[in-house]
Amino acid sequence: MDDEPLSEWAERRDAKIGRLRAVPIVSDDGPKGWHLNPDAPRAIERWNGHAWEPYAFTTNLAEAKRILHPEAGSAPTPAAGPARQPLAPGTGRHRKP
């Protein structure tokens, strides 16, 4: 058999424990995409290794994103990154004259 060892599978499964996700609280057919209805309340769920369990509730998508990605608030914005290098001289095949 070429199956992977059970210990490798268990390590991969255990690495996912504690993962969070935001699920819109909707009254129609069921959960939709996270980007739909940004003003709708969200349930934050936590993976316990077997099932998603309730973790927190938020009033909108922006608040849910702050819980799911707390490190994103401290990251520098792309505009604050290094300046772009100017194009090298020459006409180039795809440059406009």
C-alpha positions in Angstrom: 0.0 0.0 0.0 1.1 3.5 -0.8 -1.0 5.2 1.8 0.6 8.0 3.9 1.4 7.1 7.5 -1.4 8.0 10.0 1.0 10.2 12.0 1.5 12.5 9.0 -2.2 12.8 8.5 -2.7 13.5 12.2 -0.1 16.3 12.1 -1.8 17.9 9.1 -5.2 17.7 10.8 -3.9 19.0 14.1 -2.3 22.0 12.3 -5.8 23.2 11.3 -7.2 23.2 14.9 -8.0 26.7 16.0 -8.6 28.0 12.5 -11.3 30.7 12.4 -13.8 31.5 9.7 -16.6 34.1 9.4 -20.0 32.9 8.3 -22.8 35.4 7.4 -25.9 35.0 9.5 -28.6 34.8 6.8 -32.3 33.8 6.8 -32.6 32.4 3.3 -31.1 29.3 1.6 -28.0 29.2 3.8 -24.5 30.7 4.0 -23.3 32.7 1.1 -20.0 34.1 0.1 -18.2 36.2 2.7 -18.1 39.3 0.5 -21.9 39.4 0.0 -23.9 41.7 2.3 -21.0 43.4 4.1 -23.3 44.9 6.6 -24.9 41.6 7.7 -23.9 40.1 11.0 -21.3 37.3 11.0 -20.8 34.3 13.2 -17.1 33.6 13.8 -16.6 29.8 14.0 -13.5 27.9 15.3 -12.4 24.5 14.0 -11.9 22.1 16.9 -10.6 19.2 14.9 -13.9 17.6 14.2 -16.5 20.4 13.6 -16.9 24.1 13.4 -18.1 25.5 16.8 -19.3 29.1 17.6 -16.5 31.4 18.7 -17.8 35.0 18.5 -20.4 37.2 16.8 -19.8 40.4 14.9 -22.0 43.1 13.5 -20.5 43.4 10.0 -17.7 42.1 7.7 -15.2 44.8 8.7 -15.4 43.7 12.4 -15.1 40.0 11.4 -12.0 40.8 9.3 -10.4 42.5 12.4 -10.9 39.3 14.4 -9.8 36.9 11.6 -6.7 38.9 10.6 -5.5 41.0 13.6 -2.0 41.3 12.1 -3.3 43.0 9.0 -3.8 46.3 10.8 -0.1 46.6 11.6 1.2 45.7 8.2 2.5 48.6 6.0 0.4 49.7 3.1 1.6 48.9 -0.4 2.0 52.6 -1.1 4.5 52.8 1.7 6.7 50.2 0.0 9.8 50.9 -2.1 9.5 53.2 -5.1 9.3 51.7 -8.5 12.4 51.7 -10.7 12.0 53.8 -13.8 12.1 52.0 -17.2 15.4 51.6 -18.8 16.2 53.7 -21.9 15.3 52.3 -25.3 12.3 51.7 -27.5 11.6 48.1 -26.6 9.4 45.8 -28.6 6.2 46.6 -26.7 6.8 50.3 -25.8 4.7 53.0 -27.4 6.7 55.4 -29.6 
